[in-house]
Amino acid sequence: MQTVNRRLPNGVDVTLVHQPDARQAAALWCVDAGSLHEPDSWPGLAHLLEHMLFRGSIGFPNAQRLISWVPAQGGRLNASTRLAQTAYFFEVPAQLLEPGLLRLTDMLVAPRLSAGELPAEVAVIDAEFRLLQHDAEKRREAALLQTLDGDGRLSRFRIGNRASFGEQTELLHQALTDFHRQHYHAASLQLFLQGPQSLENLDALARCSVAVLPPAVQENPDRPLTLTSGSRAVQQPRETMLVLSFQLPIAACGALRLLETLLLDETPGGLMATYRQHNLVTAIALQADRLNATTLWLRLTLTLSDKRVSAAQVEALFFRWLQSAAMLNPAQHIALREFAGLAFARLAPLEALRARAIGLPPPDAEHWPELLTALSSQNLSRLWASPDVAGAHCESQGFRLTLADFPLHVASDAPETAFTLFPPPAHPVQPQLPLRAAPLAWQHAQGDAALRLRPAPATAFSDEQGWQLVSRLRTLSAYAARLHGQLTLQREQGIWQLYLCANPLLMQAILANMNQLLHTEDASATRQGRLALAQDRAVEMQGSAVRRLLAQLPRELQAAIAQPAQNHWQARLTGGSAQLHQALSQLLSEFIFPLKAEAAAPVLPSPGQHYTLDAQDEDNALLLFLPLEGMGSDEMQALILRYQPRFFHQMRVECNFGYVAQCQWYRCADTQGVLVALQSPVHSPDVLFEEVQRFFEQQAQTEQLPAAHWLARQLPDAWRGTSRKMPR
């Protein structure tokens, strides 16, 4: 992978990344303007502009606009309005980068910004605002920003809703046009491109795109932020968390990925292993946002084992660990930088560009000392988030919060721990092979060998079992990663799958160690697995109605075909030699679950079953899944790709049913088919179903294809999930 950063003659900075083995390519425009730049009289204006730009441009209107074109090519796209930045991005098959970039650039440079379309997009943002009212992460962010806010700018409303935009469309349109002219020009834009194209090709694409930008205009300098610090508590449902917040110099941004790598390392002697050993913390998440050209806002969110954990104890261990991090020797620094760099190189093009522009960029050790200096208790703000917080009601960023003083905990009982950070991994040893062999499918392929294990299709394997295996394998997964291997156990399309990729010796050593680990009783791992399951469910319950219905779908499909007495798994090796295949099949004979040859999944019952979830928010939701396994799937996929942008336009833009409107080809629990999802604050699931049925019938008349007519007839037999909003 080769990366070039350069400034073009008109002052635009571009980052070009040549990734030779990539099949996809991505582009991202980043604007140095976000919610903090909008006029005080128009809260949410930056967010509204982000939405309006996707409605089409002068050069690419209607079906040719980016939001319609990218899904039709099998790609993905999105945008994000932050405090001081806004990013627009897409990823498509590599050969389509140029036409995609033309659309993205035209969208930013020559948007239609039709005043007549403003009311519809205001309604969409109003629905999004209601949806976010229950978002725990956004609520924690709002509580923290109020703590940091010294002049009222950080806690001001910035999502936008119908009330903030008002009814005077002409005034809103003028404000939107002015904001676009003031901030969307050469001095405020940066371009990021990544794909298998040569650097010369990427450079040519960048120069063509940059050439059409409006010239730089004189902007008003950023108003200085008045930042404070402090500690407080906020009420949130289900989980207890401690958030540590720091204000950093912007130069420290490059060292944050090194910090994240160390924080998340599960090797014994590290911070996470110590937290787990003492049953304190189960997860750490690191987030960073620019506040202005000189200041970065860092949050470390620590999910606690339960509400009885002492915040002071957790914090004391963190700062003690930081002292050890400051003592890394040169060899450890090199190993850490190489390890973090390899992990970054494995990111998909879109995720890599997002990280470079608005996330954690590639690791840069130059500013590591500067980062550690800024991570001091004197520069710390804290937030305690827990169900038990009782206090005064307060509004911040449009969220009604319950805030209280930060709880006082004593850290005197913090365990004395000698941290061992990033130790060199032991070299793998060739294990002794059992005499027996287990069934192992083998698929010849180029590249590194990869082993995948999973429950057989009719095996009832619970999420609790899955999380317990995850807990048992954490240390071994960390060991594999240090030796440039990969060992993961996670749900993919609703099915727990164990994935192992490494060189032949390391694969065998890891598999032998895994067998030994899984056959050994581990009360701590069992406890951690149950805790992980509870927290997984808590996160799921905090999601929107559609997200919860989608999470439940694979459980419903699997329950319909499960045979409770069966506990078989199946395995497949992709790539590798005959010798490796034989060795792995012998080692798999000692796997904790018996293996059997691969078999097709049982046919799902038809018509599909209906399931209902209790409402957690103020929206109704409908989810439909129609399995189409083996029914001319290529033709069906092509048909659904054509439906996808039409469905979005009709349901969200024209009819404005709500914020969520999806129609796509979807793979779930050993089957594939068409997925439809709608969420509405007004219409019941029954009404939403009638609208979906009407859409499919209309498309059948438009397409005049047997497959389209068949889909419209079969829709009532789809698996159906519903959630009805609670009556007031």
C-alpha positions in Angstrom: 0.0 0.0 0.0 1.3 3.4 -1.0 0.1 6.7 0.3 0.7 10.2 -1.0 -0.4 13.5 0.5 -0.1 16.6 -1.6 -1.5 20.1 -2.0 -2.8 21.0 -5.4 -2.3 24.5 -7.0 -5.6 25.8 -5.8 -4.8 24.9 -2.2 -6.8 21.7 -1.9 -5.1 18.9 0.1 -5.6 15.5 -1.3 -4.7 12.0 0.1 -4.2 9.2 -2.4 -3.9 5.6 -1.3 -2.9 2.9 -3.8 -4.2 -0.5 -2.5 -3.1 -3.1 -5.1 -5.2 -6.0 -3.9 -8.5 -4.0 -3.3 -11.6 -4.9 -5.3 -13.4 -1.8 -4.1 -12.5 1.8 -4.3 -13.7 4.7 -2.2 -13.8 8.5 -2.2 -14.4 11.0 0.5 -14.7 14.8 0.6 -14.2 16.4 4.0 -15.4 19.9 4.7 -13.8 21.9 7.4 -17.2 23.0 8.7 -19.7 21.4 11.0 -22.4 22.2 13.5 -20.2 24.7 15.4 -20.0 26.8 12.2 -23.7 27.3 11.7 -25.4 30.6 12.6 -26.8 30.7 16.1 -30.2 31.5 14.6 -30.3 28.3 12.6 -29.5 25.3 14.8 -29.2 22.1 12.6 -28.4 24.0 9.4 -25.2 22.0 8.7 -27.0 18.8 9.2 -29.8 19.9 6.9 -27.4 20.9 4.2 -25.8 17.4 4.4 -29.3 15.9 3.7 -30.2 18.4 0.9 -27.0 17.7 -1.0 -28.0 14.1 -1.6 -31.2 15.3 -3.3 -29.3 15.8 -6.5 -27.1 18.1 -8.4 -27.2 20.1 -11.7 -25.1 17.5 -13.5 -26.7 14.4 -12.0 -30.4 14.8 -11.2 -33.0 12.2 -10.3 -31.9 8.5 -10.9 -28.4 9.6 -11.8 -27.7 11.3 -8.5 -25.2 9.6 -6.1 -27.8 8.3 -3.6 -29.6 6.4 -6.3 -26.6 5.5 -8.5 -24.3 3.9 -5.8 -26.8 1.3 -4.4 -27.7 0.4 -8.0 -24.0 -0.5 -8.5 -23.9 -2.6 -5.3 -22.0 0.1 -3.4 -22.6 2.0 -0.2 -22.5 5.6 0.7 -23.2 8.0 3.6 -22.3 11.3 5.2 -21.6 12.5 8.7 -22.0 16.0 10.2 -19.6 16.5 13.1 -18.9 19.4 15.4 -16.2 21.0 13.2 -16.2 18.7 10.1 -18.6 17.2 7.6 -17.7 14.2 5.4 -19.3 12.7 2.3 -18.2 9.3 1.1 -18.9 6.2 -1.0 -17.5 2.8 -1.9 -18.1 1.0 -5.2 -16.5 -1.7 -7.3 -13.0 -0.3 -8.3 -13.8 0.3 -11.9 -16.6 2.7 -11.0 -14.6 5.1 -8.9 -14.4 7.8 -11.6 -18.2 8.0 -12.4 -18.9 7.9 -8.6 -16.4 10.7 -7.9 -18.0 12.8 -10.7 -21.3 12.5 -8.9 -20.0 13.1 -5.4 -18.1 16.2 -6.5 -21.0 17.7 -8.5 -23.2 17.1 -5.5 -21.0 19.3 -3.3 -20.2 21.9 -6.0 -23.4 22.3 -7.9 -26.3 21.1 -5.7 -29.9 21.8 -6.7 -30.9 23.0 -3.2 -34.5 23.3 -4.3 -36.6 25.3 -1.9 -39.6 23.2 -2.8 -37.8 20.1 -1.4 -36.9 21.6 1.9 -40.2 20.7 3.8 -39.8 17.0 2.9 -36.1 16.9 4.1 -37.0 18.9 7.3 -39.6 16.2 8.0 -36.9 13.5 7.6 -34.6 15.3 10.0 -37.5 15.8 12.4 -38.0 12.0 12.3 -34.3 11.4 12.9 -34.3 13.8 15.8 -37.1 11.8 17.5 -35.3 8.6 16.7 -32.1 9.9 18.4 -33.9 10.9 21.6 -33.3 7.3 22.9 -29.7 7.0 21.6 -27.6 6.4 24.7 -24.3 7.4 23.0 -25.7 10.7 21.8 -27.2 11.4 25.3 -23.8 10.8 26.9 -22.1 13.0 24.4 -24.6 15.8 25.2 -24.0 15.5 28.9 -20.2 15.7 28.4 -20.4 18.6 26.1 -22.4 20.6 28.6 -19.7 19.8 31.1 -17.0 21.2 28.8 -19.2 24.1 27.6 -17.9 27.5 28.8 -19.8 29.8 26.5 -23.0 27.9 25.5 -21.8 26.8 22.0 -21.1 23.2 22.7 -24.4 22.4 24.3 -26.6 24.3 21.8 -29.1 22.3 19.7 -27.5 21.0 16.5 -29.4 18.0 15.2 -32.3 20.1 13.9 -36.0 19.5 13.9 -39.2 21.0 12.5 -39.4 23.6 15.3 -35.8 24.8 14.8 -36.1 25.3 11.0 -39.5 27.0 11.3 -42.1 27.5 8.6 -40.5 30.3 6.6 -39.0 28.2 3.8 -37.6 31.2 1.9 -35.5 32.3 4.9 -34.3 28.8 5.5 -33.4 28.3 1.8 -31.4 31.6 1.9 -29.6 30.6 5.1 -28.8 27.2 3.5 -27.5 28.7 0.3 -25.3 31.2 2.3 -23.9 28.5 4.5 -23.0 26.4 1.4 -21.3 29.3 -0.3 -19.3 30.3 2.8 -17.9 26.8 3.5 -17.9 24.6 0.4 -14.9 26.0 -1.5 -11.3 25.2 -2.2 -9.9 26.4 1.0 -12.3 24.3 3.1 -12.3 21.0 1.3 -10.0 17.9 1.4 -10.2 14.9 -0.9 -9.4 11.3 -0.1 -9.2 8.5 -2.7 -8.3 4.9 -2.2 -8.4 1.9 -4.5 -6.3 -0.4 -6.7 -5.7 2.3 -9.3 -2.1 3.6 -9.7 -1.1 6.7 -7.9 -0.9 8.4 -11.3 -4.5 7.5 -12.0 -5.7 8.6 -8.6 -3.8 11.9 -9.0 -5.5 12.5 -12.4 -8.9 11.8 -10.9 -8.2 14.2 -8.0 -7.0 17.0 -10.2 -10.1 16.8 -12.4 -12.3 16.9 -9.3 -10.5 19.7 -7.6 -10.5 21.8 -10.8 -14.2 22.4 -10.6 -14.3 23.7 -7.0 -15.2 27.3 -6.3 -12.1 29.3 -5.5 -11.3 30.0 -1.9 -13.3 32.7 -0.2 -12.3 34.7 2.8 -13.9 33.0 5.8 -14.5 34.5 9.2 -11.9 33.0 11.6 -13.3 30.4 13.9 -14.8 31.9 17.0 -12.6 30.7 19.9 -14.2 28.1 22.1 -14.3 28.7 25.9 -13.7 25.2 27.3 -14.1 24.1 30.9 -13.7 20.8 32.7 -15.5 19.0 35.4 -17.3 15.8 36.3 -21.0 14.8 36.5 -23.4 11.9 36.3 -26.2 11.2 33.8 -29.0 8.7 33.9 -29.0 6.0 31.2 -30.9 2.7 31.0 -29.5 -0.8 31.5 -25.7 -0.3 31.4 -23.2 1.5 33.7 -20.3 3.3 32.0 -17.5 5.6 32.9 -16.4 8.1 30.3 -13.0 9.8 30.6 -12.7 13.0 28.5 -9.6 14.9 27.5 -8.8 18.0 25.4 -5.8 17.3 23.2 -3.6 19.2 20.8 -4.6 18.4 17.3 -1.1 17.1 16.5 -1.7 14.2 18.9 -4.4 12.7 16.6 -1.8 10.5 14.8 -0.8 8.8 18.0 -4.4 7.8 19.0 -4.4 4.6 17.0 -1.3 3.5 19.0 -3.2 4.3 22.2 -6.3 2.4 21.0 -4.1 -0.6 20.0 -2.6 -0.8 23.5 -5.9 -0.2 25.3 -7.7 -3.0 23.4 -4.8 -5.5 23.6 -6.1 -8.6 25.5 -2.6 -10.0 26.2 -2.1 -10.9 29.9 -0.5 -8.0 31.7 -2.4 -5.4 29.7 -5.1 -3.0 30.9 -8.0 -5.0 29.5 -6.8 -8.3 30.9 -6.3 -6.6 34.3 -9.8 -5.0 34.2 -11.3 -8.4 33.4 -9.3 -10.2 36.0 -10.7 -8.0 38.7 -14.3 -8.0 37.1 -14.2 -4.2 36.6 -14.5 -3.4 32.9 -15.8 -5.4 29.9 -15.2 -3.0 27.0 -13.4 0.1 26.0 -14.3 2.4 23.1 -12.2 5.4 22.0 -13.7 8.3 20.0 -12.2 11.6 18.9 -13.6 14.7 17.3 -12.1 18.0 16.3 -13.4 21.0 18.1 -11.5 23.5 16.0 -8.2 23.7 14.1 -6.1 23.3 17.3 -8.2 21.2 19.7 -9.2 17.5 19.7 -11.8 16.1 22.0 -11.0 12.5 23.1 -13.5 10.2 25.0 -12.6 6.8 26.5 -15.9 5.0 27.2 -15.4 2.1 29.7 -18.4 -0.3 30.1 -18.4 -1.5 33.7 -19.2 -5.0 34.9 -22.0 -3.6 37.0 -23.1 -0.4 38.8 -21.2 -1.4 42.0 -17.8 -1.0 40.3 -15.8 1.9 41.8 -15.1 4.7 39.2 -12.1 5.7 41.2 -10.6 2.2 41.1 -11.1 2.0 37.4 -9.6 5.5 36.9 -6.6 4.7 39.2 -5.7 1.6 37.2 -6.0 3.6 33.9 -3.5 6.2 35.0 -1.2 3.6 36.5 -1.3 1.8 33.1 -0.5 5.1 31.4 2.7 5.3 33.4 3.7 1.9 32.1 2.8 3.0 28.5 5.3 5.9 28.9 8.1 3.4 29.6 7.9 1.4 26.3 11.3 0.7 25.0 12.3 1.4 21.3 11.8 -2.2 20.3 8.3 -2.2 21.8 7.5 1.1 20.0 8.5 -0.4 16.7 6.5 -3.5 17.2 3.5 -1.5 18.3 3.7 0.8 15.3 4.0 -2.1 12.9 1.2 -4.0 14.5 -1.2 -1.0 14.4 -0.1 -0.2 10.9 -0.9 -3.7 9.6 -4.3 -3.6 11.3 -5.1 -0.3 9.6 -4.0 -1.7 6.2 -6.6 -4.4 6.6 -9.5 -1.9 6.7 -11.8 -1.7 3.7 -11.2 1.4 1.6 -14.3 3.2 2.9 -13.5 2.6 6.6 -9.8 3.6 6.0 -10.8 6.9 4.4 -13.3 7.6 7.2 -10.5 6.9 9.7 -8.1 9.3 7.9 -10.6 12.1 7.6 -12.8 12.1 10.7 -11.5 9.2 12.9 -8.2 7.7 14.0 -5.7 8.1 11.2 -2.8 5.6 10.5 -0.4 5.3 13.5 2.2 8.0 13.9 4.6 7.6 16.8 6.1 11.1 16.5 3.5 12.7 18.8 3.2 9.8 21.2 5.0 11.8 24.1 2.7 14.8 23.4 -0.3 12.5 23.7 0.8 11.0 27.0 1.5 14.4 28.4 -2.1 15.5 27.6 -3.6 12.4 29.2 -3.3 13.7 32.7 -5.7 13.9 35.6 -5.4 17.7 35.5 -6.8 17.6 31.9 -9.6 15.2 32.7 -13.4 15.5 32.7 -15.5 12.5 33.8 -19.0 11.2 33.2 -20.7 8.5 35.2 -23.6 7.0 33.3 -25.9 4.6 35.1 -29.6 3.7 35.6 -29.4 4.7 39.3 -28.6 8.4 38.7 -31.2 10.7 40.2 -31.0 14.4 39.9 -32.2 17.5 38.1 -33.6 17.6 34.6 -31.6 19.6 32.1 -31.7 20.1 28.3 -28.5 19.9 26.2 -28.4 19.6 22.4 -32.1 18.9 22.4 -31.9 16.0 24.8 -33.7 16.0 28.1 -31.2 14.6 30.5 -31.2 13.7 34.2 -27.9 15.0 35.6 -26.3 14.8 39.1 -23.0 15.2 40.8 -20.3 12.7 40.0 -20.3 9.9 42.6 -17.6 9.8 45.1 -15.7 6.6 45.2 -12.5 5.6 47.1 -9.6 4.2 45.1 -7.7 2.9 48.1 -8.6 -0.7 47.2 -7.3 -0.5 43.6 -5.3 -3.7 43.0 -1.6 -3.4 42.9 -0.8 -4.5 39.4 2.5 -4.7 37.5 1.6 -4.1 33.9 3.4 -5.8 31.1 2.6 -4.0 27.9 3.0 -5.5 24.5 5.4 -8.3 25.4 7.0 -10.2 22.4 4.9 -13.3 21.6 6.3 -16.8 22.0 7.1 -18.6 18.9 4.6 -21.3 17.9 5.5 -25.0 18.4 4.4 -27.8 16.1 1.8 -29.7 18.0 1.4 -33.5 18.2 -1.3 -34.6 15.8 -4.1 -37.0 16.9 -4.5 -40.2 15.0 -8.2 -39.6 14.2 -9.4 -37.1 11.7 -12.6 -35.1 11.5 -14.6 -34.1 8.3 -13.1 -30.9 6.8 -14.3 -29.5 3.5 -11.4 -28.1 1.4 -11.7 -25.4 -1.2 -8.5 -24.7 -3.3 -7.7 -21.0 -3.4 -4.8 -18.6 -3.8 -3.5 -16.6 -0.8 -3.3 -17.4 2.9 -5.1 -20.4 4.2 -8.3 -19.8 6.2 -10.3 -22.1 8.4 -13.9 -21.5 9.2 -16.0 -23.4 11.8 -19.7 -23.0 12.6 -22.7 -24.8 14.0 -24.4 -27.1 11.5 -27.5 -25.4 10.1 -30.0 -27.3 12.3 -27.8 -27.1 15.5 -29.3 -24.9 18.2 -26.3 -22.8 19.4 -27.3 -19.9 21.7 -25.8 -16.5 22.0 -24.9 -17.3 25.6 -22.7 -20.2 24.3 -21.2 -17.9 21.7 -20.2 -15.3 24.2 -18.7 -17.8 26.5 -16.5 -19.1 23.7 -15.5 -15.6 22.9 -14.4 -15.1 26.5 -12.4 -18.3 26.5 -10.6 -17.4 23.3 -9.7 -13.8 24.0 -6.1 -14.3 25.1 -5.5 -16.8 22.2 -6.9 -14.3 19.7 -4.5 -11.6 21.0 -1.6 -14.1 20.6 -2.6 -14.9 17.0 -2.9 -11.2 16.1 0.6 -10.5 17.4 2.0 -13.1 15.1 0.1 -11.6 12.1 -2.6 -14.2 12.3 -6.3 -13.9 12.9 -8.6 -15.8 15.3 -12.1 -14.5 15.7 -15.5 -15.8 16.9 -18.4 -13.6 16.0 -21.9 -13.6 14.5 -22.0 -13.3 10.8 -25.4 -13.0 9.2 -26.8 -14.2 12.5 -24.6 -17.3 12.8 -21.7 -17.7 15.2 -18.6 -18.5 13.1 -15.0 -19.1 14.2 -12.4 -17.9 11.7 -8.7 -18.7 11.8 -6.2 -17.4 9.3 -2.4 -17.7 9.7 0.7 -19.4 8.4 0.5 -23.3 8.5 2.6 -23.7 11.7 0.7 -21.0 13.6 -2.7 -22.4 12.5 -1.9 -25.8 13.9 -0.4 -24.4 17.1 -3.5 -22.2 17.7 -5.9 -25.0 16.9 -4.2 -27.3 19.4 -4.2 -24.6 22.1 -7.8 -23.8 21.3 -8.8 -27.5 21.8 -7.0 -27.5 25.2 -8.6 -24.2 26.3 -12.1 -25.2 25.4 -11.9 -28.6 27.1 -10.8 -26.9 30.4 -13.3 -25.6 32.9 -13.0 -21.8 33.3 -15.5 -20.2 35.7 -14.2 -16.7 35.0 -14.8 -17.1 31.3 -18.3 -18.5 31.9 -19.1 -15.4 34.1 -17.6 -13.0 31.6 -19.7 -14.7 28.8 -22.9 -14.3 30.7 -22.0 -10.6 31.3 -21.2 -10.1 27.7 -24.5 -11.6 26.7 -26.4 -9.3 29.0 -24.5 -6.2 27.7 -25.0 -7.3 24.1 -28.8 -7.5 24.8 -28.7 -4.1 26.5 -27.0 -2.5 23.5 -29.6 -4.2 21.2 -32.5 -2.9 23.3 -31.1 0.7 23.0 -31.4 0.5 19.2 -34.2 1.7 17.0 -37.2 -0.5 16.4 -36.0 -1.6 13.0 -32.6 -2.5 14.3 -34.1 -4.6 17.1 -36.4 -6.4 14.6 -33.4 -7.1 12.4 -31.4 -8.5 15.3 -34.3 -10.8 16.2 -34.7 -12.1 12.6 -31.9 -14.7 12.6 -33.1 -16.1 15.9 -36.6 -16.6 14.5 -35.3 -18.3 11.3 -32.9 -20.6 13.2 -35.6 -21.5 15.8 -37.9 -22.6 13.0 -35.4 -25.3 11.8 -33.5 -26.1 15.0 -33.2 -29.7 16.2 -32.6 -29.3 20.0 -30.8 -32.7 20.3 -28.2 -31.8 17.6 -24.9 -30.2 18.6 -22.8 -30.8 15.5 -20.5 -28.3 13.8 -19.0 -28.2 10.4 -15.6 -26.9 9.1 -14.2 -25.7 5.8 -10.6 -24.9 4.8 -10.0 -22.4 2.0 -6.6 -22.5 0.5 -3.5 -24.2 1.9 -1.9 -27.5 1.0 -2.9 -31.1 1.2 -0.5 -31.5 4.1 -2.1 -28.6 6.0 -5.6 -30.0 5.3 -4.7 -33.4 6.8 -3.1 -31.9 9.9 -6.0 -29.6 10.6 -8.6 -32.4 10.1 -6.6 -34.5 12.7 -6.5 -31.6 15.1 -10.2 -30.9 14.6 -11.0 -34.5 15.8 -10.4 -33.0 19.3 -12.6 -29.9 18.8 -15.1 -29.4 21.7 -18.1 -30.0 19.4 -18.3 -33.1 17.1 -17.9 -32.3 13.4 -19.9 -33.7 10.5 -19.7 -33.1 6.8 -21.3 -30.0 5.4 -25.0 -30.2 4.6 -27.5 -27.8 3.2 -29.8 -26.0 5.6 -33.3 -27.3 6.0 -36.0 -25.4 4.0 -37.7 -22.7 6.1 -41.5 -23.1 6.6 -43.7 -21.1 4.3 -45.6 -18.9 4.9 -43.1 -17.2 7.2 -43.9 -16.6 10.8 -44.8 -13.3 12.4 -43.0 -11.9 15.5 -43.6 -8.8 17.6 -41.2 -6.8 19.8 -42.2 -4.5 22.6 -42.0 -0.8 21.7 -39.0 1.1 23.1 -39.5 4.4 21.2 -42.2 6.5 19.6 -42.2 4.8 16.2 -43.9 1.9 14.6 -41.8 -0.5 12.6 -42.2 -3.2 10.0 -39.7 -5.7 8.8 -40.3 -8.2 6.0 -38.0 -11.0 4.8 -38.9 -13.2 1.9 -36.4 -16.1 1.5 -35.6 -16.7 -2.2 -32.9 -19.4 -1.9 -32.4 -21.1 -5.3 -35.2 -19.2 -7.0 -33.2 -17.6 -9.8 -31.2 -15.6 -7.2 -29.1 -13.7 -9.8 -32.2 -12.4 -11.6 -33.8 -11.6 -8.2 -30.7 -9.8 -7.0 -30.6 -7.6 -10.1 -34.3 -6.9 -9.7 -34.0 -5.9 -6.1 -31.0 -3.6 -7.0 -33.3 -1.8 -9.3 -36.0 -1.6 -6.6 -33.7 -0.3 -3.9 -33.4 3.4 -4.9 -37.0 3.5 -6.1 -38.2 2.2 -2.7 -36.2 4.7 -0.8 -37.4 7.6 -3.0 -41.1 6.6 -2.8 -41.3 5.8 0.9 -38.9 8.3 2.4 -38.8 11.2 -0.1 -42.2 11.2 -1.8 -44.4 9.7 1.0 -42.2 10.6 3.9 -43.2 7.7 6.0 -40.2 8.0 8.3 -36.5 8.0 8.7 -35.9 4.3 7.8 -36.9 3.0 4.4 -34.9 0.0 3.1 -35.4 -2.5 0.3 -32.4 -4.7 -0.4 -31.0 -8.2 -1.1 -30.1 -9.7 2.3 -28.4 -12.8 3.6 -29.4 -14.1 7.0 -29.1 -17.4 8.8 -28.2 -19.7 5.8 -30.7 -18.2 3.5 -31.0 -15.1 1.2 -33.8 -13.1 -0.1 -35.4 -9.7 -0.1 -35.5 -7.5 3.0 -37.9 -4.6 3.5 -37.8 -2.3 6.5 -39.9 0.7 7.4 -40.1 2.8 10.5 -42.8 5.5 11.0 -43.9 7.8 13.8 -47.5 7.9 12.3 -48.4 4.8 10.4 -49.1 1.4 11.9 -47.3 -1.7 10.8 -50.5 -2.8 9.0 -50.6 0.4 7.0 -46.9 0.1 6.2 -47.4 -3.4 4.9 -50.2 -2.2 2.6 -47.8 0.5 1.2 -45.1 -2.0 0.7 -47.5 -4.4 -1.1 -48.6 -1.5 -3.3 -45.0 -0.6 -4.2 -44.2 -4.2 -5.2 -47.4 -4.4 -7.3 -46.5 -1.1 -9.0 -43.0 -2.3 -9.8 -44.4 -5.5 -11.2 -46.4 -3.4 -13.7 -43.4 -1.4 -14.5 -40.9 -4.3 -15.0 -43.3 -6.6 -16.7 -41.2 -9.6 -15.7 -42.4 -12.9 -14.3 -40.0 -12.5 -11.3 -41.5 -9.1 -10.4 -45.1 -10.4 -10.5 -44.1 -13.5 -8.5 -42.5 -11.3 -5.8 -45.6 -9.2 -5.5 -47.8 -12.3 -5.0 -45.4 -13.9 -2.5 -45.0 -10.8 -0.3 -47.8 -11.8 2.1 -45.9 -15.0 2.9 -42.8 -13.2 4.0 -41.5 -13.5 7.6 -42.8 -10.4 9.3 -41.5 -8.5 12.4 -43.5 -5.7 13.9 -43.1 -3.2 16.7 -46.0 -0.8 17.6 -45.3 2.5 19.4 -46.6 2.7 22.9 -50.0 4.6 23.2 -49.7 8.0 24.9 
